[in-house]
């Protein structure tokens, strides 16, 4: 297979100021994509942290390496603004990587409605909003690549993450249905459950594990899913530390009762 390139393609990466999103944006930019680096510039809980927006730093790094990129600071719940940034700067959008996410980890007994609502707004509503704003552009040009970010928490469940796990498994349903609707117009949609050392996983992983699980080990496979060489559609993958596994659903033979 030839080297995966993105010359002439425009990519939106949400939550791209740090961690996985940053790794995706920098890799796509280094392979010829024009990148919209979206980041709200808040903490992992979705709160203002007083820091300058990291999207600017990622854009500067892409440009330093000879690529093209612009920053966007809108919340993913306003996907039309993010897509407008892509269209205004580069004329279109070919790739959407829905990566933005927050954590509000708490046991279900202690969970407040805000903890539930914020997770749904960022993960589910955010992915919907950005993808919906890009969808008709992709349909008209008969090309699109969408990568959504699920989680092993959604696949297997996770103590203290009922809100997060629910949203992440919802993104798998979102992905598999979009794959069916977009297939005839060459829009491929897939979902990943990544494992990487980031600001989010640093809250639940030992420091040495975070250091070992670099986001750069996930980025190449995500780049492939976002490329025109990818024919995979409607699939779910666990990805991390150089490991890739395609998930599948199974059911037993079952029992047929007479009625």
Secondary structure, 3 states (H helix, E strand, C coil): CCCCCCCCCEEEECCCCCHHHHHHHHHHHHCCCEEEEECCCECCCCCECCCCCHHHHHHHHHHHCCCEEEEECCCHHHHHHHHHHHHHHHCCCCEEEECCCCCCCCCHHHCCHHHHHHHHHHHHHHHHHHHHHHHHHHHHHCCEEEEEECCHHHHHCCCCCHHHHHHHHHHHHHHHHHHHHHHHHCEEEEEEEEECCCCCHHHCCCHHHHHHCCCHHHHHHHHHHCCCCCCCCCCEEEEECCEEEECCCCCCCCCCCCC
